[in-house]
């Protein structure tokens, strides 16, 4: 029997704490033979042991300020097959809490990861995985408005802009407040197989195809750290499909090329041309995660008329070819 822990932290989204458990139940439901309009709850195809745990086993205060009871303390759990960390209700300026984990919780998460457990974080729950030091040198994602927050808190992480779900070995991250659905679906696939995952998706009417958050990002998107860099990134992202030069970017930003070069260099350490390439390749990584999109199509989407140029820029930025990157996304 699979053992799955839902980590309950203060300010967690109450919908996720309960919804994750519901989806795992749906994964095990079985239609009675000869019937297509109903199901029997006593005929389960898969019945994992779902444990909702807090640091100390005491109830938490969820993001709506209500008491939420748990099953036990984390420290009572020696091993498990997966850990899910839901996102949090943000504060008035759309920021998640800081210092999400104490030292014992960090040590417990590291232990579970080293023992082979899948560690899944949805939306701002990804930041808790980062606090445990499990995102260092790993590809990951988070909801679009926390992308820079993730990079600031975890400078060694490799976040992919606007990806829906990223799996790096046993670390699974997803973006969006409702992305706990995607994380749960992925864990069912990994622990119980594609067939049961599809059955869960059918019962819950879920889309099993990973998507990009890119088209959900509003045109007025701003991040305050630092504002100029965020505005430049937005301008580059809105220019996908066109090759943007440093001169064109300066015109969009209403500054001289010299000022653009100085400010970007001071704030990022990169020349504008390299910064443009980096932002575009971040989005290329998101697209390459979709098996249905060819490398040539990705190059064209990003405005590269010559595949060879795209492949060269990609390798310079990522240290591997697009083909090698696609291969690296596949579970080991």
C-alpha positions as CSV (number, residue, x, y, z in Angstrom):
1,X,0.0,0.0,0.0
2,X,1.4,3.4,-1.0
3,X,1.9,5.8,1.9
4,X,1.3,9.5,0.9
5,X,1.8,12.4,3.3
6,X,0.0,15.8,2.8
7,X,2.0,18.3,4.7
8,X,-0.3,20.7,6.5
9,X,1.2,24.1,7.3
10,X,-0.4,27.3,8.6
11,X,-2.1,29.4,5.9
12,X,-2.3,26.5,3.5
13,X,-5.1,26.6,0.9
14,X,-8.0,24.6,2.5
15,X,-9.2,23.5,-0.9
16,X,-5.9,21.8,-1.5
17,X,-5.7,20.0,1.9
18,X,-9.1,18.4,1.3
19,X,-9.0,18.2,-2.5
20,X,-5.8,16.2,-2.7
21,X,-7.4,13.5,-0.5
22,X,-10.5,13.5,-2.7
23,X,-8.5,13.0,-5.9
24,X,-6.6,10.1,-4.5
25,X,-9.9,8.5,-3.6
26,X,-11.2,9.0,-7.2
27,X,-8.1,7.3,-8.5
28,X,-9.2,4.1,-6.9
29,X,-12.9,4.1,-7.8
30,X,-14.1,1.2,-10.0
31,X,-17.2,1.1,-12.2
32,X,-19.4,-1.9,-11.3
33,X,-19.3,-4.5,-14.1
34,X,-22.1,-3.9,-16.7
35,X,-22.8,-0.4,-15.4
36,X,-21.6,2.9,-16.9
37,X,-23.7,5.4,-15.0
38,X,-22.7,4.7,-11.4
39,X,-19.8,3.5,-9.3
40,X,-19.4,1.5,-6.1
41,X,-17.1,3.0,-3.4
42,X,-16.4,-0.5,-1.9
43,X,-14.7,-1.7,-5.0
44,X,-11.4,0.2,-5.0
45,X,-8.7,-0.4,-7.6
46,X,-6.1,1.4,-5.5
47,X,-6.3,2.5,-1.9
48,X,-3.2,4.4,-0.7
49,X,-2.7,5.4,2.9
50,X,-3.2,9.2,3.0
51,X,-1.8,10.9,6.0
52,X,-2.3,14.6,6.8
53,X,0.5,15.7,9.0
54,X,1.7,18.9,10.7
55,X,5.0,19.6,12.5
56,X,3.7,18.6,15.9
57,X,0.5,16.7,15.2
58,X,-1.7,19.6,16.4
59,X,-4.4,21.3,14.2
60,X,-3.2,24.2,12.0
61,X,-4.9,27.4,11.0
62,X,-5.6,27.2,7.3
63,X,-5.5,30.2,4.9
64,X,-9.0,31.1,5.8
65,X,-8.2,31.2,9.5
66,X,-10.1,28.0,10.4
67,X,-8.8,25.2,12.5
68,X,-7.8,22.1,10.4
69,X,-7.2,18.8,12.2
70,X,-4.4,16.5,11.1
71,X,-3.7,12.8,11.6
72,X,-0.3,12.9,13.2
73,X,3.1,14.6,13.6
74,X,5.7,14.5,10.8
75,X,8.2,13.0,13.2
76,X,6.0,10.0,13.7
77,X,6.4,9.0,10.1
78,X,9.6,7.1,9.4
79,X,9.1,6.7,5.6
80,X,6.6,7.3,2.9
81,X,6.2,7.1,-0.9
82,X,5.3,10.7,-1.6
83,X,4.9,14.1,0.2
84,X,2.6,16.8,-1.1
85,X,2.9,20.4,0.0
86,X,0.0,22.6,-1.0
87,X,0.3,26.3,-1.7
88,X,-0.7,29.1,0.7
89,X,-3.2,31.9,0.8
90,X,-1.1,35.0,-0.1
91,X,-1.1,38.2,1.9
92,X,-2.4,41.6,0.8
93,X,0.6,42.1,-1.6
94,X,0.3,38.5,-3.1
95,X,3.4,37.2,-1.2
96,X,3.5,33.8,0.6
97,X,4.8,33.4,4.1
98,X,8.5,33.1,4.9
99,X,10.2,30.6,7.2
100,X,7.7,27.9,6.3
101,X,9.6,25.0,7.8
102,X,11.4,24.6,11.1
103,X,14.7,22.7,11.2
104,X,13.1,19.4,12.1
105,X,10.7,19.6,9.2
106,X,13.6,20.4,6.8
107,X,15.6,17.4,8.0
108,X,12.5,15.2,7.7
109,X,11.9,16.3,4.1
110,X,15.5,15.7,3.2
111,X,15.4,12.3,4.7
112,X,12.2,11.3,2.8
113,X,13.8,12.6,-0.4
114,X,17.0,10.7,0.1
115,X,14.9,7.5,0.8
116,X,13.3,7.9,-2.6
117,X,10.0,9.6,-1.8
118,X,8.4,11.8,-4.4
119,X,8.4,15.4,-3.1
120,X,5.6,17.5,-4.7
121,X,4.9,21.2,-4.2
122,X,2.1,23.2,-5.8
123,X,2.2,27.0,-6.2
124,X,3.9,28.6,-3.2
125,X,4.3,25.2,-1.6
126,X,7.4,24.9,-3.9
127,X,9.0,27.5,-1.6
128,X,8.9,25.0,1.3
129,X,10.8,22.5,-0.8
130,X,13.4,25.2,-1.5
131,X,13.7,25.9,2.2
132,X,14.7,22.3,2.8
133,X,17.5,22.8,0.2
134,X,15.9,20.3,-2.3
135,X,15.8,22.7,-5.2
136,X,19.5,23.3,-5.5
137,X,20.6,22.6,-9.1
138,X,17.2,21.3,-10.0
139,X,14.7,22.3,-12.6
140,X,11.5,23.5,-11.1
141,X,8.5,25.8,-11.6
142,X,6.1,28.0,-9.6
143,X,3.2,30.2,-10.4
144,X,4.1,33.1,-12.7
145,X,3.8,35.9,-10.1
146,X,6.3,34.1,-7.8
147,X,8.9,33.3,-10.4
148,X,11.3,36.0,-9.2
149,X,10.5,35.3,-5.5
150,X,11.6,31.7,-6.1
151,X,14.8,32.8,-7.7
152,X,15.5,35.3,-4.9
153,X,14.9,32.7,-2.1
154,X,16.7,29.9,-4.0
155,X,19.5,31.3,-6.1
156,X,20.8,27.8,-6.9
157,X,17.5,26.5,-8.3
158,X,16.7,26.4,-12.0
159,X,13.2,27.6,-12.3
160,X,11.4,27.4,-15.7
161,X,9.3,30.4,-16.5
162,X,5.5,29.7,-16.8
163,X,5.8,25.9,-16.9
164,X,2.7,24.1,-15.6
165,X,4.6,21.1,-14.1
166,X,8.2,20.2,-14.0
167,X,9.6,16.8,-12.8
168,X,13.3,16.6,-11.9
169,X,13.9,13.0,-10.7
170,X,11.6,12.8,-7.7
171,X,11.1,16.5,-7.2
172,X,7.8,17.5,-8.8
173,X,6.7,21.2,-8.8
174,X,3.8,23.0,-10.4
175,X,2.5,26.5,-10.8
176,X,-0.9,28.1,-9.9
177,X,-3.1,27.9,-6.8
178,X,-5.0,24.9,-8.2
179,X,-1.9,23.1,-9.4
180,X,-2.3,20.6,-6.5
181,X,-4.5,18.8,-9.1
182,X,-1.6,18.4,-11.5
183,X,0.8,17.3,-8.7
184,X,-1.7,14.7,-7.5
185,X,-2.3,13.4,-11.0
186,X,1.5,13.1,-11.5
187,X,2.0,11.2,-8.3
188,X,-0.8,8.8,-9.2
189,X,0.9,8.2,-12.5
190,X,4.2,7.5,-10.8
191,X,2.9,5.3,-8.0
192,X,-0.1,3.5,-9.6
193,X,0.4,3.8,-13.3
194,X,-1.0,5.7,-16.3
195,X,-4.3,3.7,-16.4
196,X,-5.4,4.6,-12.9
197,X,-4.2,8.2,-13.4
198,X,-6.4,8.4,-16.5
199,X,-9.4,6.9,-14.6
200,X,-8.9,9.6,-11.9
201,X,-8.8,12.3,-14.6
202,X,-11.9,10.9,-16.2
203,X,-13.9,10.9,-12.9
204,X,-12.7,14.4,-12.0
205,X,-12.9,15.7,-15.6
206,X,-9.3,16.7,-15.7
207,X,-7.0,17.6,-18.6
208,X,-4.0,15.3,-18.4
209,X,-1.9,17.3,-20.9
210,X,0.6,19.7,-19.2
211,X,0.1,23.3,-20.2
212,X,2.1,26.5,-20.0
213,X,1.1,29.4,-17.7
214,X,2.4,31.8,-20.3
215,X,-0.9,32.8,-21.8
216,X,-2.5,33.4,-18.4
217,X,0.0,36.1,-17.5
218,X,-1.7,39.5,-17.6
219,X,-0.2,42.2,-19.8
220,X,0.1,44.5,-16.8
221,X,2.2,42.0,-14.8
222,X,4.8,43.6,-12.6
223,X,7.1,42.3,-9.9
224,X,8.7,44.7,-7.5
225,X,12.2,43.2,-7.2
226,X,13.7,44.9,-9.3
227,X,11.0,46.7,-11.2
228,X,13.1,47.6,-14.3
229,X,14.2,44.0,-14.8
230,X,10.7,42.8,-14.5
231,X,9.5,45.3,-17.1
232,X,12.3,44.3,-19.5
233,X,11.4,40.6,-19.0
234,X,7.7,41.4,-19.7
235,X,8.6,43.3,-22.9
236,X,10.7,40.3,-24.1
237,X,8.0,37.8,-23.3
238,X,5.4,39.8,-25.1
239,X,7.6,39.9,-28.1
240,X,7.8,36.1,-28.6
241,X,7.5,35.3,-32.2
242,X,9.8,38.1,-33.2
243,X,13.6,38.5,-33.0
244,X,14.2,41.4,-30.6
245,X,17.4,43.3,-30.9
246,X,18.9,45.4,-28.1
247,X,17.9,48.5,-30.1
248,X,14.3,47.4,-30.3
249,X,14.2,46.6,-26.7
250,X,15.6,50.1,-25.8
251,X,12.8,51.6,-27.9
252,X,10.2,49.6,-26.1
253,X,11.6,50.6,-22.7
254,X,11.9,54.3,-23.8
255,X,15.6,54.5,-22.9
256,X,18.8,54.8,-24.9
257,X,20.8,51.7,-25.8
258,X,23.5,52.9,-23.5
259,X,21.2,53.3,-20.5
260,X,19.6,49.9,-21.2
261,X,23.0,48.2,-21.3
262,X,24.1,49.9,-18.1
263,X,20.9,49.1,-16.1
264,X,20.6,45.5,-17.2
265,X,24.3,44.9,-16.6
266,X,24.1,46.4,-13.1
267,X,21.0,44.5,-12.2
268,X,21.6,41.1,-13.7
269,X,25.3,40.9,-14.6
270,X,24.4,40.2,-18.2
271,X,24.7,42.2,-21.4
272,X,21.2,43.0,-22.9
273,X,21.7,40.5,-25.8
274,X,22.5,37.7,-23.4
275,X,19.6,38.7,-21.1
276,X,17.2,38.6,-24.1
277,X,18.5,35.1,-25.0
278,X,18.2,33.9,-21.4
279,X,14.5,35.0,-21.1
280,X,13.6,33.5,-24.5
281,X,15.4,30.2,-23.7
282,X,13.5,30.0,-20.4
283,X,10.3,29.9,-22.4
284,X,11.8,27.5,-24.9
285,X,12.4,25.1,-22.0
286,X,8.7,25.3,-21.1
287,X,7.7,24.4,-24.7
288,X,10.2,21.6,-25.0
289,X,8.6,19.9,-22.1
290,X,5.6,19.1,-24.4
291,X,6.3,16.0,-26.4
292,X,3.9,17.1,-29.1
293,X,6.0,20.1,-30.1
294,X,9.1,19.6,-32.2
295,X,12.3,21.5,-31.7
296,X,11.8,23.2,-35.1
297,X,8.3,24.4,-34.0
298,X,9.8,25.8,-30.8
299,X,12.4,27.7,-32.7
300,X,9.8,29.2,-35.0
301,X,7.5,30.1,-32.1
302,X,10.4,32.1,-30.5
303,X,11.1,33.9,-33.8
304,X,14.2,31.9,-34.8
305,X,13.9,31.4,-38.6
306,X,17.1,29.3,-38.5
307,X,17.0,26.1,-36.4
308,X,20.8,26.1,-36.2
309,X,20.8,29.6,-34.6
310,X,18.3,28.5,-32.0
311,X,20.2,25.3,-31.2
312,X,23.4,27.2,-30.8
313,X,21.9,29.8,-28.5
314,X,20.1,27.1,-26.5
315,X,23.3,25.2,-26.0
316,X,25.3,28.3,-24.9
317,X,22.5,29.2,-22.4
318,X,21.7,25.7,-21.0
319,X,24.9,23.8,-21.6
320,X,23.2,21.1,-23.6
321,X,21.3,20.8,-26.9
322,X,17.5,21.0,-27.2
323,X,17.4,17.3,-27.9
324,X,19.5,16.5,-24.8
325,X,17.3,18.8,-22.7
326,X,14.1,17.0,-23.9
327,X,15.7,13.7,-23.0
328,X,16.7,15.0,-19.6
329,X,13.0,15.7,-18.8
330,X,12.1,12.0,-19.0
331,X,12.0,10.2,-15.6
332,X,15.2,8.3,-14.9
